[in-house]
Amino acid sequence: MWIVYHDSGPDNNILGVFDNPEDAEAYQAQEWPEYENGVLLTPFPVPWRATDGGMTIFIGD
């Protein structure tokens, strides 16, 4: 997943969480002017996935 956030203040820094980089980058570009220090984007690997009410845990590579 990709997390879009800012570091312009101490609270409520996460602006959005996305499942693909294209959507995250588009949102980052849209929100950039609203924050003094801009908006950051970080990929964050999650070792599990929930689908159809079930959950799969991935261990290892």
C-alpha positions as CSV (number, residue, x, y, z in Angstrom):
1,M,0.0,0.0,0.0
2,W,1.1,3.6,-0.4
3,I,0.6,6.3,2.3
4,V,0.2,9.9,1.5
5,Y,1.0,12.2,4.4
6,H,2.4,15.6,5.4
7,D,4.8,16.8,8.1
8,S,3.5,20.4,8.5
9,G,2.0,19.7,11.9
10,P,2.2,17.3,14.8
11,D,-1.3,15.7,14.4
12,N,-3.5,14.1,11.8
13,N,-0.7,13.7,9.3
14,I,-2.0,10.8,7.2
15,L,-4.0,12.1,4.3
16,G,-4.7,8.9,2.4
17,V,-3.9,5.2,2.0
18,F,-3.9,3.7,-1.5
19,D,-3.6,0.3,-3.0
20,N,-1.7,1.5,-6.1
21,P,1.0,4.1,-6.8
22,E,-0.8,5.9,-9.6
23,D,-3.7,6.9,-7.4
24,A,-1.4,7.8,-4.5
25,E,0.8,10.0,-6.8
26,A,-2.3,11.8,-8.3
27,Y,-3.6,12.5,-4.8
28,Q,-0.2,13.7,-3.6
29,A,0.0,16.2,-6.5
30,Q,-3.5,17.4,-5.8
31,E,-2.8,18.0,-2.1
32,W,0.8,19.3,-2.4
33,P,-0.1,23.1,-2.5
34,E,-2.3,22.8,0.7
35,Y,0.7,22.1,3.0
36,E,3.6,24.3,3.9
37,N,6.2,21.5,3.6
38,G,4.4,19.7,0.7
39,V,3.0,16.2,0.8
40,L,5.0,13.0,1.1
41,L,4.4,9.5,-0.3
42,T,5.8,6.3,1.1
43,P,5.3,2.7,0.0
44,F,4.5,0.4,3.0
45,P,4.5,-3.3,2.5
46,V,1.8,-5.2,4.3
47,P,2.3,-8.9,4.8
48,W,-1.4,-9.8,4.6
49,R,-4.4,-9.4,2.5
50,A,-8.1,-9.6,3.4
51,T,-10.4,-10.8,0.6
52,D,-14.0,-12.1,0.7
53,G,-14.0,-12.0,4.5
54,G,-10.9,-14.2,4.8
55,M,-7.4,-13.3,5.5
56,T,-4.1,-14.7,4.1
57,I,-0.8,-14.1,5.9
58,F,2.3,-14.1,3.8
59,I,5.5,-15.1,5.5
60,G,8.9,-14.7,3.8
61,D,9.6,-13.3,0.4
